[in-house]
Amino acid sequence: MEKYGIHLLTLSHVYSVPQLKQRCTKGVSQRLTTENVVDVLQLARLCDAPDLCLKCVKKIAANFKAVEQTEGWKFMQDHDPWLELEILQFIDEAESRKKRTRRQRKEQSLYLQLSEAMECLEHICTEGCTNVGPHEVESTKKTGPCDKYTTCQGVQMLIKHFALCKRRSNGGGCSRCKRMWQLLRLHSSICDQHDSCRVPLCRQFKLKAQQQKMGDDAKWKLLVRKVLSAKAMSSLSLPKRKREEELREAMGGGRGGHVLKTFRFC
């Protein structure tokens, strides 16, 4: 097969021997090199071997700089420019798919972080954590960062800043306070505990949304759907014990109406 694979592939196509053609296609594809890949691609097109064509094109795309220097590529440029165009289009589409996939993964990661921040916000406002929590909940003796959520420490710092920021109270523009407002609004948009939620301003945001029809914002609706989707996917991947803990927390939620003044800050 190593010596006569290409010849046998041609003969199996001419005389319509499918089993031999399949074996030749597999054998030739395993012996592709940067030197012969262009020649094999041209032969695969003539022999109607789409699987081999695809493997050749992928090989060219993965080693394009090396293949571009070969005699086979230069010969193809002079005698088959349409094939060169097809290969370049395939490489361009492959790069576009990679960029799109990276962008989608980055967006999904952002939505997962927002989803975790929502869960973390409920965790802090319901049971408290290292530095922030409701007054009636005893402060934890743990001094290190929270090991339940990776975003917990950052959300606690944001809550403390939001409660004490003078620029917010004076009507000034504070970027950190704006982020906190957005987190609270996002929580209110996805929260289904209408009367028992203990996150500050949750009910107020819901009432304001009904009065001012804030829910008509298409971009905001899309963000809410993406975060809810990320939350659902995240919950499916959680260990069983953690899901049971979250269920107990949801069933044991307290009364609503809490604002930041009812919180302790260590």
N, C-alpha and C positions, 0 to 999 in steps of 0.2 A: 504493500500500500504506500509505503514511503517513497518508493522509486517510480511506481506506475499509477499512483492514485489519480492524477489529473487525466491520464490517458484512459483509464478505466471509467472515470466519470463521464468523459466524452462518449465513449462507446456505449455505456449503459443508457445514456440519453438517446443516442441515435437508434439503438436497437430496442428501446423501451423495455429495459430490465429494471423494474422499480426497486427490488430488494438490493440488487448490486449498486444501484444509484444511491440508495439511502446509506449503505455502508461506505461508499466512496465519499459522499458528502460529509459524513461524520469524520472519516479518516483525514480528509484534506483540511477540514476546519481545525483539527487538532494540530496541524503542522503549518499554520499560518505564521509568516514572519513579515517584518517591515519591507523586506525586499520583494517578496512574491505576492503580497496581499492585493495589489492593484491588478496584477495579471489574473489572479484567481477570481477576483470580483468580476472582471470582464468575461471570463469563462463561465462563471456561475450564472450570469445574465443570459448567455447564449444557451446554456443547458437547462434553463428554467429551474434553478435551485434557489428558491427564495430564502430558505434558512441560511444557506451558505452566504448569500448576498448580504444578509443582515449582519452576520458575524464579521464579514469582511469590512463592512462600513463602520461597525463599532470598533474594530481593530484600527482602522485608519483614523477615526476620531480620537481614540485614546493615544495614538502615537503620531499625530499629524505632522509635527515638525520633522521627525525622522523620515516619515513616508514621503514628504514633500521633496526630499533630496534624492529620492531613488530614480533610476532610469525609467521604471514603469510609470511613475507619476508624470514625468516629463513627456513620455511618449503619449500618455492619455491626454495631456493638455493639448498636444498638437493634433491628435487624430480623433478624439472623442470629447469635445468641450462640454457637451450636454451631460455626460456622466460626471465630469468635474463639478458642474453646477449642482447636480443632484447631491453629490457628496457634501459640498459646502453648505447646501440648504439643510441637510440632515444634521451637520455639526452645529449650525446656527440654532436649529430647533431644539437640539439636545441641550445647548447652553441656556436657551430660554426656559426650558423645563426645569433645569437645575436652579436657576434664579427664582423661578416661581415657587418651587418647592421650598427653597431656603426662606423666601419671604413668608410663605404660609406657615412654616414652622416657627418663625420669629413671632408672627401674629398670634399663633396658638399659644406660644409660651407667654406672651403678654396677657392673653385672656385667662390663662391658668393662674398667673400671678395675681390678677385682679380677683379671680374667684377665691383664691386662698386668702387674699386680703379681706374679702367679705366674711369668710368663715372666721378669720382671726378677729375681726371687729366684733362679731357676735360673741366669740370666746371671751374677749376682754370685758365686754359690757355685761355678760351674764355671770361669769364665774371669777373674773378678775385674773390678773397675771402678776408678774414680778413687781411692776411699778405702778400700774394703773388698774383700777377696778371699782365696782360699786362700794359705797361706804359700809354697807351691811355685810359685805364679804371680807373675811379676815385676810390680811395680806399674807402672801406666801413667804416662807422663810428662805426660799431659794434666791440666791443673789445672782446667779449666772443667767444667760439668755434663755428664753423659752425654747424647749426642745419639741414642742408640739407643732409650731408653725415657723417656717423660716422668715416670714415677714413680720412676726409678732413684735420684735424689738422696735422695728421701724414704725409700725402703726402706733405703738405706745408713745414713742417720741413725738409723733405727729399729733396725737390726742393731747398730750401735755402742752405742746406749743400752741395748739388751737385754743385751749382753755385760757392760756396766759398771755396770748399775743395782744399787745396794745394797738398795733396797726389794724387788726381786725375790729377791735372794739371802737376805734376812732374812725372807722369807715375807710381806712386806707387799703391799698392793694398789697396783699401778702401772698406770694406764690404758694407757700406751704399751707396756708389757710385755705386757699382755693382748692388745693388738692384734697384737703380734708372735707370741704364742702362737696366735692365731686364724689368722694368715697361714700359720704352719708347719703347723697342723692341716689347713687347707684344701688346702695343697700336698700333704700326705700323702694326702688323700682323692682327689685327682685324678691323682697321680703313678702311672705305670705302669712305672717303672724300679725294680723291687723291690730289686735288689742293687747297682745301679750308680749310684744317685742320690747326689749329693754335697751335697744340702741338709741342714743339721743337723737331727737328730731325726726325719727322715722315717720311717725304719724303726721307731723307737721308738713313734711315733704309730700306725703301722699295727698293731704288736703290741698296744698299749694298746687300740686300737679293737676288735681281735679278742677280747681278754680281757674288756673291760667292755661290749662290744656298743654302742659309741658310735654305730655306724652305724644303729642303730634310731631315732635322732632324725629325725622326719619333716621338720622345718624345716631341719635341717642337710643332709639328702639333697636337698631342694628347692634349697637354695643351691648345692650341688655341681653339680646338673644345670644350673642357670642359668649358672653360670660356665663349665662345659664347653661349653654351647651358644654362649655369647658368644665363647669361644676359637675354636670351629669357624668361626663367622661372620667373626671377625677374620682368621683364617688364610686364608679364601677371598679376602679383599680385599687381602692383602699382595702387594707386588711379587714377581715371580718370583725375583729375586736374593736377597731377604731369606728367602724360603721355603727356598732352597737352602742358605743359611748356617745356618738353624735345623736343617735336616736333617743337615748335617755336624756340628753341635754335638751333636745327639742321638746320632749314631753314634760320636762320639769321647769320650763320657762316661767318666769315670774311676771308680776304686773308691769304695765307699760307706763309711759309718761315720764321717764327719767330724762334728765338733762345733765349737762356736764357738772353742774353744781353738786350733784349727788355722787360724784366720783371722788375717790381718794387718789392722791398723787404722792408717791414716796420720793 
